[in-house]
Amino acid sequence: MSIPENLRYTESHEWVREDGGESVIGITDFAQHELTDIVFVDLPEVDSEVEAKKACCVVESTKIAADIYAPVSGKIVAVNEELNDHPEWVNESPYEKGWLVRIAPSDKSELDTLMNAADYQSHLDSE
Amino acid sequence: MIDIDPSNRNMEPTLFQISREGRTGYALPEQDTPRYDLGESLGPDLYRDSSPPLPSLSEPQIARHFTRLSQLNFCIDTGFYPLGSCTMKYNPKINDQMAADPDFSNLHPLQDEEDTQGALELMHSLQKYLCEYAGMDEFSLCSLAGAQGEFVGLLLIRAYLESLGQSDRNVILVPDSAHGTNPASATLAGFKTVEIPSNKEGRVDVEQLKAALNDQVAGLMMTNPNTIGLFEKDILEIAEAVHGAGGQLYYDGANLNAIAGVARPGDMGFDVVHINLHKTFSTPHGGGGPGGGPVGVKSHLIPFLPKPHVGKKSDDEFYLNLSSKNSIGSVSGFWGNFGILVRAYVYLRHHGLPGIRNNSEMAVLNANFLKALLADEFPTAFQGTCMHEFVLNLKKADTGDQRAMGVAKRLLDYGVHAPTVYFPLVVPEAAMIEPTESETPETLRKFAAIMKQVRRECIEKPNLIEGAPWETPVRKLDEVTAARSPVLVESL
């Protein structure tokens, strides 16, 4: 189970990569494995506002439709539109090609509440 | 090429594939009435200029095609369904016989009331019986299925709040173990939904519920027993809290099968209920209906019930009330799925209160018996005695690398229908089990033995699980490609 060191994590299995003052969001390797083969990603509108811990998109597999929760509050500045044609990228490359949305955070202190890789590993062990 | 490969014997071609031009299965006599030119009457905008591409077949081809398809199907008359009332449960044949009686089946909904008194009396009696079983003051039979019942029930709550000048109450609370239809119905009825978490016993967390109550809350939707199969024992405290905050309490009747004849939602404090007739009162399951989702209410909601409603003019005279001025209006064509109402009526008359109570008790006993048979190898998601169903957490079972989906598919090879998996969402690798009241201990013992055999296969022969099912007419389907690149049209 891959957990890159350079990312921050939520208890609900999203990851955040800080990139030029913005936050790139995706789901973890663990999450894609649990969801199984992803067949559809329902992405939000660019420019819409999201609130931390509230659903910001939906990922559907043959097993389940799961809400993805925004790790931080802010405005959606980009979405990974290629997932409309390639939802399988979330399974194949959850940390790179399978990113979901890019958020301009409104409150950067929220990032400090997220877990680092080691903490996320122990969160997985305890689940 | 002629296909005589025995392994393809179950691959039934479509009617279009076996069609041959010019073949017919009927012969009509010479027309002896004046010819009516439909094309001229409808005009070129409405009248098509060529015939639709219908298949050309002989009568025996059609008879064999549909008989073979029916034999390839898994059905309740040949096998066991481990999630009974939700998917498929045995219905007594007498229901169908009564509903097929020409005195019922030949009625037309536009016939005069004086010609349909028997049908109206049946509907009126059913309204009263359902009031008795649910502890409500009045029932509407209009809704065509449980989900529509939810929608109608929520519209009733909205109409009632509007009549009080409280239309700013726009939040419906739903527990996190709720059926997906609950938030969907609330959204369709114009409400926002807020989720209430379960506590570690698997029941509604009363403190979190109380914290969520405020003057925006229109109501709380609950299933009792809940989808985990546990009775919400705090229901009286919950009802008091919701009513104290000015909200209405909605009962999702999906699990009434566990308590019918024993306890009544109305006595628990519920203001509105819907009943899924197929789950508790023995009407057909699956295939999209026809269904019935009657909605029951306490007296304060009666003025808003949908039209028409069957009323009683005198001891032996019944009528369709179409004039109720505060009604939310019509929610279905004519007066609901009448044939389904006949079946539910027959079932209730056939069993009576002692019989219905016995069915509920047997449903609970069967579920606990099966849970005990499985307990040493399959832990349940939550502890304690269950009601009519229980949820296995296959993550806690020793199934190696295999998951609930694999176990479910492998059951098909043993002639058992797959249970519902991955619901409720609060349980990882969930498998819901509900044997229902109609199964014998022998069937349950056999199912438990099959489950344990499948678990051993998960460890010892994982390939068997990964490739399952092996014995069904159609092998494992490629669900992923079907969902990602569906082919929805067959070219003719």
Interface residues (C-beta under 8 A of the other chain):
Chain A: E34 T36 D37 V39 F40 E60 T62 K63 I64 P87 E88
Chain B: R403 M405 V421 Y422 L425 P428 E479 V480 A483 R484
